[in-house]
Amino acid sequence: MNYQVDENGFYGNFGGAFVPEVLQKNIDELQEQYRLVLEEPEFQREMNQLLADYVGRPTPLYFARGLSKKYQTKVYLKREDLCHTGAHKINNTIGQVLLAQRLGKKKIVAETGAGQHGVATATVCALMGMECIVYMGALDMERQAPNVARMKMLGAEVRAAQSGAKTLKEAVDEALMHWIENPDDTFYIIGSVVGPHPYPDMVARFQSVISKEIKAQLQLAEGRSTPDYVIACVGGGSNATGAFYHFFDEENVRLIVAEGGGKGIDSGQTAATSFIGKTGVLHGSKTLFMQGDDGNPLEAYSISAGLDYPGFGPLYAHLKAVDRVDFLAIEDDSAMKAALELCKTEGIIPALESAHALAVLDKMVFKPEDVVVINLSGRGDKDLDNYAAYFNL
Ligand SMILES: *Cc1c(COP(=O)(O)O)cnc(C)c1O
């Protein structure tokens, strides 16, 4: 079984690059260049140096003693929450900004939903002296005001997407429109393993450092480099892909995905793509996404802003088709409970997204000798208002 993208940008039946004619030149250039640039020794040296000194890698693989005791198994947390800016997203933005520089681009455009990808992009643009424009839905700008302030503080221009529901989908549309109008000097940074080829594969490669580190860290801690389980949440799929990457071919390693179940998969308020998604083209690639009878994407819902995306990357559509990954829909209340449990047992406040992965512990039965790695994709500072409201703090 093959989990790598093929030469046409497909994972099995999913993927590809469905873009308007005006962007074809940019996409062709990226497809031709990205592997070559990523393999340049000087690119790798610069990337690895920034990951070490700026992001703070390797992030720890922490043996969670309280959770291990409670669930009677060996639970390890991969601490992406300790990355600079508070989540795994910066692994990817550093890679894409370095690539943009190598391709001679002067300006960066990105879209953001909750603001996390926007903040990571604005951060790296500030570091590298690149001009940065971030599109964000006008409604999201209201709901995520602290992240808007962060981006502005870092020197980015934040532009409000005013059409439609004024959330992520509109921000993507407007960022793409900006790229269509400025194809020569601008690089479009996508924040997850979504979009036209080569973005999903490129982002996967940038995030694969997570599982590369897990292997080495487990070898030291357990005397074997492969765990029995890796568990991660999926919005678009980038932190999960990073955590799974070097284990895809190890068929003994069970890979578990936690999707945003919202209020339940049949409630109409969910982001559980694997359960109710249908095949179609979303954001330039063929994948699964939740759609109405007209084939248009449905509004996704999850209490976690990073998971309320109506689809996921084409790799996940493929992983589902070949049954390599188990999908669980974690509802809002379960995620909240798991977040509080981590606070109380380990003294770590997780991002709400990551709490969905933690909630899997309560839904499965593990053996005492099992090694279970949970990717803690981000920290919970950004979610404190949400936690405070939910728990009446
Ligand atoms: C953005 C985000 C996610 C969801 O995105 P993926 O691409 O699926 O990883 C998950 N966790 C955190 C902390 C995020 O910021």
The ligand as a Gaussian input file, in Angstrom:
#p B3LYP/6-31G(d) Opt

LIG

0 1
 C       -5.003000      24.573000      13.135000
 C       -4.921000      23.638000      14.255000
 C       -5.374000      22.301000      14.159000
 C       -6.084000      21.759000      12.946000
 O       -5.353000      21.768000      11.767000
 P       -4.634000      20.488000      11.181000
 O       -4.141000      20.923000       9.853000
 O       -5.638000      19.392000      11.074000
 O       -3.538000      20.127000      12.098000
 C       -5.211000      21.459000      15.244000
 N       -4.640000      21.901000      16.381000
 C       -4.204000      23.174000      16.522000
 C       -3.609000      23.593000      17.825000
 C       -4.323000      24.082000      15.471000
 O       -3.894000      25.335000      15.620000

